[in-house]
Amino acid sequence: MKDSWSGGYSAEIVVTATQATDGWTIVLTFPDGVDATTAWEADYRQNGRTVTLTPKSWNRTLAAGAQIVAGIQLSGSGQPLSCAINGTPCA
């Protein structure tokens, strides 16, 4: 969690490329009542309790060792129930 306020919060996820990659996807599952309202450094879509973050056109390709910090603003309360980056559980 990055910041919180009455009725919502923001969070950031750091993606570190262990090898050169062309594209990344972050999938977060939240409890009922949590809704994404905006994102930065990524596009987002929400389907039920699942929020998917995908790269912008300009940060899609990452060199080995490169990082991107993607963020999301949410309404409601409750931490993610699960998180995966390119199918691998978040550390």
Stockholm file with secondary structure:
# STOCKHOLM 1.0

chainA/1-91         MKDSWSGGYSAEIVVTATQATDGWTIVLTFPDGVDATTAWEADYRQNGRTVTLTPKSWNRTLAAGAQIVAGIQLSGSGQPLSCAINGTPCA
#=GR chainA/1-91 SS CCEEETTEEEEEEEEECSSCEECCCEEEECCTTCEEEEEESSEEEEETTEEEEECCGGGSEECTTCEEEEEEEEESCCCCSEEEETTEECC
#=GC SS_cons        CCEEETTEEEEEEEEECSSCEECCCEEEECCTTCEEEEEESSEEEEETTEEEEECCGGGSEECTTCEEEEEEEEESCCCCSEEEETTEECC
//
